[in-house]
Amino acid sequence: MPNDLMRRNDWLSDPFFNDLGRHLFDSLTPANVDRSRVLKTDIQENDQAYVVKVDVPGIEKQNISLSYDRDVLSIAVKHEEQADHADKDGNMLMSERSYGRMSRSYRLPNVNEGQISAKVNDGVLTIDLPKMTSDQKGNHQINID
């Protein structure tokens, strides 16, 4: 009897309930999206800035495009890969190619656009977006002549 009472929460270890959130959210992602190719992103915010880190393994700097417009940071990358497999005599046995484009957008308000910086290091794109100070925001009142 005590064991039966202890097992009353076994539904938490049931794979159905354990993976329920993942299955629900995966169902909201379009079926044609390769989840392994999504730009995995971490965004940290403090009083002075947003720091965005995006995993971009194997993507060269020139294949990354960044823009900030109307409080939205947009990140786009393209990836092209070609692998030729030849035998010892140089005869082509197989040639594989893969191409892909990925993009993400994030709403990050009150950024000092002139101070945004970005760098790529060890497959991680880091974007620093300093926030505007209160005196930079200013009063956007327009006087009528």
ZILIN-V141149 format. One record per pair of residues at least 12 apart in sequence whose ideal C-beta (glycine too) atoms are under 7 Angstrom apart, sorted by the first residue. I is the first residue (numbers start at 1). GAP is how many residues later the second one is. If there is no record, write none. Layout:
BEGIN
i={I & I}
gap={GAP & GAP}
END
This chain:
BEGIN
i={37 & 37 & 38 & 39 & 39 & 39 & 39 & 39 & 39 & 40 & 41 & 41 & 41 & 43 & 48 & 48 & 49 & 49 & 49 & 49 & 50 & 50 & 50 & 51 & 51 & 52 & 52 & 52 & 53 & 53 & 54 & 54 & 55 & 55 & 56 & 56 & 56 & 56 & 56 & 57 & 58 & 59 & 59 & 61 & 63 & 63 & 63 & 64 & 64 & 64 & 66 & 66 & 68 & 68 & 68 & 71 & 71 & 71 & 72 & 72 & 72 & 73 & 73 & 73 & 73 & 74 & 74 & 75 & 75 & 76 & 76 & 77 & 78 & 79 & 80 & 81 & 81 & 82 & 83 & 108 & 110 & 110 & 110 & 111 & 111 & 111 & 112 & 112 & 112 & 112 & 115 & 116 & 116}
gap={63 & 65 & 64 & 15 & 16 & 36 & 38 & 63 & 65 & 15 & 12 & 13 & 63 & 63 & 82 & 83 & 79 & 80 & 81 & 82 & 58 & 61 & 79 & 75 & 77 & 21 & 75 & 77 & 71 & 73 & 21 & 71 & 68 & 69 & 21 & 64 & 67 & 68 & 69 & 66 & 21 & 18 & 20 & 59 & 14 & 15 & 16 & 13 & 56 & 61 & 52 & 61 & 43 & 45 & 48 & 36 & 37 & 38 & 33 & 34 & 35 & 32 & 33 & 35 & 56 & 29 & 31 & 28 & 29 & 25 & 27 & 25 & 23 & 21 & 19 & 16 & 17 & 15 & 13 & 21 & 21 & 22 & 27 & 18 & 20 & 21 & 18 & 19 & 20 & 24 & 15 & 12 & 13}
END
